[in-house]
Amino acid sequence: MSTNSTGPPQHISFKHCTEVGPLCPVSATVLGYYPNLGVNAFLAAAFGLCMIVLVGTGIWKRTWGYSTALTAGCILEFAGYVARVLLHANPWDSSAFQTQICAIILAPTLICISIYLTLKHVTLSLSPALSRLRPRLYPLIFVPADVSCLILQAIGGGLAASAGYDNPQLLLSGDRVIIAGIALQSAVLAGFGLMVVDYYLRVRRWVAGGAASPEALATWNDRRFRMFCYAVAGAYAGILIRCIYRIAEMAGGWGNPIMQDEPSFIVLEGFCIVIPVILLTAFPPGVLFPAMAEREAQRFRRKKHAEKAKSEEPVVSGDEGAQTEQKTEALNV
């Protein structure tokens, strides 16, 4: 009996695959491998532990803005690596795959917000006059720019997650939007880095020239302040490396050789984010940079008092307002 087939070659569809089997091999998934259980469980645990510590230090030192952005990033990272643990059990788990796509791509953008908040407080503590921008403009420029990156990546991740295996054009569109978001994030990070380096060089010349005030000099030479700055610099470098890797990874499309290489993902995505998070958690501004923590606390106290005062304002009806105006006019006469 002949086994030769004279019909046209059949296209194998994996759109209905729900678990690994003879017709649904792991090699046909986007990742192309079983995610390593031990490494991904370790990363999930590390982000979960950092999340708990950040909530504690944020409440203790009242660094609300800084800690909130960092904690939100940790929550997404934790969810993403838990999803990868689930993918180890079943690489065809579409819900876990979609979760890890969206969470791990978006999380570093939130972590960047905490870094962008630091330059304002550094310039206020050393010398606002040496900054090329007013200190309050740094978060007003870089945080919205970062949020725009977040929105682009969220849209791209949503498109990719909803595309599935039967809509390659939508999947490609999602990939391109994600690349645009990560490229913009890299550009924003690079711009921020240039501003930091420029300010650092100006301050160093200012201090070397003997023009620094005693307060600024004390901050500049403070060992705790320097430890905090080194931690932020290390975190910045790790996130920038991760963004460059992600552009290269996504540029080849879904399921390309870089995307299917787990060791490069673990090093250039996993550890290039978990190390910055550990640095920012272990060297908190509330302990090492009290001036930043105090300004953060004061800002939220002012906001809270303003909201309270607004809520306590009496509501005047139209008749009462007319009577008040008449009494005022009578007194003026």
Secondary structure, 3 states (H helix, E strand, C coil): CCCCCCCCCCCCCCCCCCCCECCECHHHCCCCCCCCHHHHHHHHHHHHHHHHHHHHHHHHHCCHHHHHHHHHHHHHHHHHHHHHHHHHHCCCCHHHHHHHHHHHHHHHHHHHHHHHHHHHHHHHHHCHHHCCCCCCHHHHHHHHHHHHHHHHHHHHHHHHHHHCCCCHHHHHHHHHHHHHHHHHHHHHHHHHHHHHHHHHHHHHHHHHCCCCCHHHHHHHHCHHHHHHHHHHHHHHHHHHHHHHHHHHHHHCCCCCCCCCCHHHHHHHHHHHHHHHHHHHHHCCHHHHCHHHHHHHHHHHHHHHHHHHHHHCCCCCCHHHHHHHHHHHHHHHC
